[in-house]
């Protein structure tokens, strides 16, 4: 997940963070506050933790992974290389896993079905391949390239091999070998190949000659909900770039939902948005989707954040990226301090130490109290002249409660340099990436009902 690591590191680290983070926390029922127009009233419904970890342990693991990924995002970049497969329209169901969002697809001829983690913060597409030297257990059979008539290895001379952050060339075979290592010590290693992918179910659409990582040495418990990852970033190795698509959209359900929601590609992706954020490009980090964040309001008051705090700098530093694989949101320190101060002043609860859960702004909730009022959080984007750049987040997208400790915490942290709009903040938002108009569109939606 950075450099060789960079794109992949983002994949598992944040993805895993997101789900483990969600399952350990609370589901909030939101009511519009009839008295105040600057806050939400939240019913605090405590939910028991699942799995082998307590809520506090899961929260610790989740925030630790997010912190690793944040550190890795600021390093390295991917070379830009042209791709040439055909353009088409595709759709796929996306469903919550055990810490990730996964899409349904199949690979090879005849097709072998599997699920893969969806990540807009990286490029590489990969799945586990036989014969395995070391593979994790996955719900579906591991892909056997020898049984596919459409499989081919890619040589070191391939432009896709050149696009890898780290690769090596086999002297004897001339094949392109890759290794991606993730921030939580997960990794995938194998050869770069080309294969026919069929996207969606039950009537998948074929996408031939897609470059992907055929991994025979893959380590990391977090991968086991699926059989690999699909990068949707802006770099040449991503599914978006290889299919030459100019738009796609997703709608991430709450992670406790069992229903699938749609991932739409090409002209199938349509949205009449209530909020528009202009997209920016960064030649130093070409894989990322940069948003034009201009300001933040808390409790109905626009914060006095210094001008340019969230700007993308001429040297490629700074800026704000949106990433479906990051759990929480990180803000440049100068802006985060203002947000932190506003929440400490705006929540009528005693402040508490959240260091055990890895979060900075936390409060103690009284025993027996079932409602807490929290300030509204609004992000102000440059809308490119569309007339709607304000994104008002529902409280459950930025506030969590840990039932084992009674801690009520803000899922926003400070960073130095790059800021990240995480997937926890994207719950039940229909998000469309329009690469032709260079904009990201948001529409509040009950994603499990689409």
N, C-alpha and C positions, 0 to 999 in steps of 0.2 A: 503493500500500500504506500509506498513513496518511491520516488525516482523509479528504481526498478520496483520499487516500493511505492512511488508516488501515486500512480493511478490505482493500483490494486490495494494499496494500504488503505485507501479510502473505502474500498468496498466492504471488506468484512468488518473492519474496526468499527465503523459507524453503524453499519447495518446491524451488527450484533448488539451494539450499544442500544440501538433503538428498541428492539424487541424485548431484550432482557429488561431494559429500562421500563418499558410500558407494563410488562406483566407484574412488576413488583410494586406498581403504584396504584393510585386510586382512580376510579372512574368518577368524574364529576358530572352532576346534572345541573345544567345552567338555566337560570331564570333571569329574565330581564328585570332589572331593579326598577320598580315603579316610582321610586323616590329620586334616585340619582341617575343622571344620564352619563355619568363618567365612570361607573363601576358595574360589576356583575355581582349578583348574589349566587353563591355556589353551595349546593347541597353536598356535604362531604360524606360520600358513601364508601366506607372502607371495604376493600376486597382482600381476601387472604392471598398470600403469595403461592405460586405454583412451583413445582419442581423441587430440586434438592437444596435450594438456597432460600433464606429468609428475604423479605423485602429489602431490608437494610443491606444485605450482602449483594443482592442483585443491583441495587442502586450504586453501590460502590464499584462493582465491576463495570456497569454501564458508563458511568462518568469517567472512569479510568481509561476505557477504550476511546471515548470521545476526546479526552485530553491528548492521548497518543496520536490520534488522527489529526487533530489540529496542528500539532507540532510538525507532522510530516507534510502537511499541505503546503507549507511555505518553502519546501525544498524541491528543486529540480523542475524540469519541464519535459514535454514530449515533442519530438520533432514532427513537423507537419509533412505528410506524404499523401499524394492523391490516391483515391480509390475509384473503382469503376463498375461495381455491380449495378443491376437495373433498379429503377425506381418503381415502387408499387404501393399498394395500400394494405395495411396489416392491422390486426387487432388481437389482443390476448387478454385473458382474465388474469388479474393480479390478486393474490390472497396473502393474508398475514401468515407467516410461519411462526417459528418459535424464537423470534428475535429478528426476523427479516421479512421483507415483502418479496414474494416470488411470482414469476410468470411461468405459464405453461408453454412449452415448445417441444419440438422433437428434432432429432439429428440423424442424418444418414439415409441410405437407400438399401433396404426398406427402412422406414423411419422408426427410431427408438425414442419414446416419450420420456421427458424428465422435466423437473422444475428448476429454475435458476433464480438467484438473487438479482433484483433489479437495482442498478446504481447509476445515477446521473453524474456522480462525481468521479467516474473512471471510464476507461475505454475498452479494456480487454474483455473479450468474450471467451469463456473457457468452460470445459467440462472434464470430468474424470474419464480416463481411457484405460482399457486393458492393453497389454498386461500390466498390472499395477505392481510397482515395487513397494509402495505404501499409499493406500487410499483409505479414506474415511467411509463409514457405512452411510449409504444413501438410500432413500425410499424406493428408487427404481433401479433396474439393472444398470451396471456401468457400461458405457459405450464401448463396443468392440469394433475398431476401425477395419479389421480384417473382414468383417461381415458386411461392410458397406461398399457398394459399387461406385459411389460418388466421392469417396475419400481420396485425398492426395496430400502429401507432405509439401510444405513450401520451402524452397531453397533459401540459402543465406542472401542471395541476390534479390530476393523479393523486397518490394518497397514496404510491405507490412513488417518484415523482419527489421528493416531500418527504423520503423516507427516504434519499436519496443524500447522502453527505457533502458533495459538491460537484456542483452542476448549474447549467445556464443555460437560459433559455427563448428559443426562436426567435420573434422578433416577427412575422415573416411567416407562419410555419406553426403556431405555438403548441406545437411539439414540445419534449420534454424532452431536452436534450443533456447528456451526461456526459463527464467526463475523470477517469481514474484513473492516477496516476503511482506507480511502484514504486521501492523503495529501490535497485534495481540499474540504474536509469534506464530500465527497461521501462515501457510505458504502453499504455492502451487508451482510445480516444475514439470516440464515436458517439452514437446515439440510444437512449433507453429504449423498449422495445417489449414486446408480448405475443405469445406463440406457444405452439403445442402442442409439448410435449416428450414423447418416448417413451424410457423409462428401461430399460436393460438390453438383453441380447441372448442368444439369438436370438429370444426372444418378448417384445418390449418391452411395457410397460404405458404407456398414454397418460395424460399429465397436461396438461390444456388450460389455456390462458390464464395461462401462467407469465410473469411480468415478467422481462425480461433485457436486457442491454446488447448492442445490435447494433453492433459496432465496425467502423468503416471506416478507422480510422487506429490501427494497433497495432504497437508496436515493442518488440523484445526477443527475443534469440536463444533464451532459455530457454523461450518459449512453444511452440516449433516441434514439440515431440513430440506435441502435440495441436492442437485448434482453439479452445481457450478455457479457461475456469475455471468450476467449480461451487462456490459458497460454501455451506457447511453450518453456519454460525454461528447464533446465537440471534436475530439481527436480522430485521426484516420482509422484507428482500430475499432472504433465503436460501431454498434449496430446502426445508429443513426447515420453516420458518415458512410459506411459501406453500402447502405441502401439508398444513399443520396436523398434522404428525406428532408423536407424543409419545415416539418412541424410534427409534434407528437404531444400527447397529453396523458395524464394519469390522475387518479383520484384515490388517495390513500385513506382507507377506512381507519376507524379506531382499531387498535390492535387486538381488542377482545372480540371483534366481530368475526364470525365464521364465514360470512358471505364474501364472494369475490367482487372486485370492482374492475372497471375496464382500463386497459392500457391501449391507446389508439395511436396509430402511425399514419402519416401522410394526410390525405384529404379527409380521412375519417375523423381526424381530430378537429373538432369545432367547438367553439365556446363563445358565448356572449358574456364577457367578463364584467364584473363590477370594479375590479382593480387591474391596472396595467402598470408594469414596471419595465422600463427600457433596458434592453440587454447591452452589455458592453463586452468588447473583446480585449484580450490580453495576449500579446504576442509571446510573452514570457511563460504564460500558463495557458496554452491554447485549448486545453481540454475542458476548462471550467466555464460555467455559466455565471457571469458577473451581473449582479443587479445594481441599479442606480439608487441606492438608499440615500435619502437626503436629510431625514430627521425622524424623531420618535416622539410620540406623546404618551404620557402616563396619567390616567385619571382626568383626561380632558385638557391637560396642559402640555403644550409643546415644550420639550426640554431644551435648555440653553446649551446644546452641544456645539462645540466649536465648528465653524464652517470647514468643510473638507475632511472631517474626521473619517468618513467612510469612502472617500474618493479613491479610485484606482490611480496609482501614481505612474508617472512617465517611465520609471525604472521597472514597472511590473509588480511592485509591492502594493500592499493595502487592498482595498476593494472589498466587496461583499459577494460571496458565491452562494448559490442555492444548490443544495445537495440532498437527494432523497436517501442517501446512505449515512447521514450524520444524525445522531440522536438529538442533541440539544443545540441551541443557538449560541454562538459566540460573537461578541461585539468588541470592536476596538476599544481599548481601555478608557480613552477619553469620553466615549459615549456610554460605555458600560457604567462608569462611576455615576453619571447622571441618572441612569435607569435604576441603579441600586439605591441611590439616595431617595428617589421618588417612591419606590416600593417600601422602603423602611419607614418612610413618613406616611404612606398611604394605607398601610395595613394595620388595623387596630388590634394587634397581637404583640406579645413580647417577642423580641428577636431571640433566635436560638442559634447554637453552633451547628452548622451543617457540614463540617469537615469530614465526618464519618461517612457521609453519603456523597461527598465530592462536589457539593453545591455550596454556593457562597451566601445567598440570601434566603434565610429560613426563619420560620416562626414556630412557636409552641401553640398548639391548639388545645383549649381547655377540654377536660374530660366531659363527655356528654354533650358538647356543643355540636350541632349538626349543620350549621350554616356559618359561613365566613364571607364577608364582603371584601373583594379585592379590586384594585383599580383596573380600568380598561387599558389595554396596550394596543397602540396603533402605530404601524410603520408607514412612513411617508416616502414614496418612491417618485422619481422623475418619470412621469407617464408618457413622455414624448409628445405631449400636446393632445392626448386623448381625453383629458378632463376627468380622470379618475385614478389617482395614484395612491390613495389611502387604503391600507389593508388593516382592518380591525379584526384582531384575533379573539376567538372565544376563550374564556378563562381556562378550559381544560387543555388548551394548546400551549399554555405557558406556566401553569400551576399544578403541582403534584403534592400528594400527601402520603407519607410513609406511615402505615398503620402500626408498625412495631414501636415507633418512637413518638408518634403524634406530630412529626415535623411536617409543616407546610412549607414547600420550597418553590422558588422561582427557577425554571429550567433555562436560565440564561446565565452565561458566564462571560468573564472578560478575556480578551486576547491581545496579543501584541502583533500588529500588522493586519493580516487577513481576518475578515469577519465571515461568519457562516450562518446562513438561514437553514436551520436543521429540519429534519422530517417530523420531529415531535410537534413542531409549530405548523406543519402542513396537514395535520389530520383533518379529514372532511373538508378539504379544499380541492376543487377541480382545478388543476394546474396545466396550462397549455404553454408549450415552448414553441414560439413562432420564429424560426430562424430566417425567414424571408423578411419579416417586418422587424426583426431584432427586438423582440419583446417577450416577456412572460406574463400571462394573463391568469388571474385568480378569480374563482367564483365559489363562495360558500355553498357546499352541497352535502347531502347525506349520501356518502359514497357507496354505502352498502345497498342503496336503493336505485342506483343507476343500472 
